[in-house]
Amino acid sequence: MKVLVTGCAGQLGWDVMETLRRRNIECVGVDIDDFDLTDGPAVKAYVIRCNPDVIVHCAAYTAVDKAESDPERCAEVNGMGTMNLVRAALAVNAKLVYISTDYVFPGTGTRPWEPDDAYGPRNIYGMSKVQGETAVRSLMTRFFILRISWAFGLNGSNFVRTMLRLGAERSELRVVDDQIGSPTYTKDVARMICDMIPTEKYGIYHVCNDGFMSWAQFAQMIMERANLPCRIVPVRSEEYPTPARRPLNSRMNTQKLTEAGFRPMPSVRDALDRYFKELYPD
């Protein structure tokens, strides 16, 4: 099996490549310097030369707030770019793994979102990821759509690193407490992807670590794990305005994973403990 991974320089793509190598699976990583996703002929030519059995599509426009003032580019990369990759995958008869997000949902209520719930994005980024999902679902049958949330990994910036930096500098931090979701370690998502790709258990899955919490609760967990005395002050989203509207309810039901026979995702606390051991090895 040969796997092509887009966005290999990002948090998730980097972990996917590392996991594939550890399993002795042939893999090729590409990023923006290799081809522009919005250039259809270039994407198709590269994929045909590579001739992978599986494409794991981690590359995306992920600047959520910037997307509000740059909607065209966001749609080009996440929508048209994904369509270009879908067509290339079909040209070589490759399976496709598409990485999506909780932002495809409206973020209302308190019930965890199910994989087959209706779309209802509230920001430009979420809309663009719906476009990407639609491109995959409309043309392919051999696909896995993985919706993840609140990702943190070793290779890049994320909420955990930000909290560690600010927590070491300040005695108090104000953190949003009315947005609820599941922080997710990209190494665990990478493991799930590598478990899935040899199978034919296609479909849409929610892949996040086990446990719902607010950003403020997650920040408190980080401070406790790092033994930092910084006080976390919970605030409402209105007190921390951002250009893009964030969903209040990012809870996602992951039960379909176990129903399909995949190993359950570990808890958030377990994931954070392992992440800290990677950040600060003995």
C-alpha positions, 0 to 999 in steps of 0.5 A: 500500500502506498499513501500520499499525504497532503499538508505533511508539514502541518500538525496532523499531516506530520503525525500521519507521516510518522505513524505510517513510517512506524508501520512500515507503510510506503508514504509520500508527503506533499505540501504547498511547495509541491503543488497548489491545490487550486491548480487542477492540472498540477494536482492531477499530474502529481497524483498520477506520477505518484500513483498512490493507493490512498490519499490522506488529505490534511492540507487546508485553509485553516485561518478561521478568522482570516477567512472572514475577510478572505472568503474567496481564497478559503473556498478555493483551497478547501472547496475547489482544491478538494474537488481537484484532489477528488478528481485526481484520486478517481484518476488513479482509483485511490481511496481518499481520507478527507479531514473535516471539522465540527464547524460544519454544524451550527453549534446550537443545542447541547446534543452531540452531533451525529455523523449524518446530522444536517450541515449548518456552518456559521462561518466562512471556514465551516462553509468551505469545509462543507464544500470539501465534504460535498465534493468528496461525497458527490463523486466518490464511494471509497472515502473516509470523512473524518471530522475532528475538533480542537486539534493539538499536536507537536508540529505547530502552534495550538491552544495547549502551546499558547496556554503554556506560554501565557500561563508562564507569563501571567498570573491570570488568563480569561478563557471562554467557558461557553464553547463546549467540545473535545480537544483532540490529539493529532497523534490519536487521529493519525493512528485512527487514519492508519487503522482505517485505510486498509479497510473498506469501512467507508463513510463519515466519522467523528474522531476526537478524544473522549470527554466534553469540556469548555476551553476554560476547563481545558485551560485549567487542565493544562495549567494543572498538568504543567504545575503552573499557578496561573488562574483561569477566569471563565468568560462568555464568548461575547466578552472575547469577540472574534471575526469568525463566529465559533460554535457553542456546541462542538460536541460530536458523537464518536460511537460510529468508530466502535460500531465499525470495529475501530479502537475507541479514542482515548480520553482527553486527559490521557491524550494530554498526558502523552502530549506532555511526555512528547513535549518534555521527554525525560 
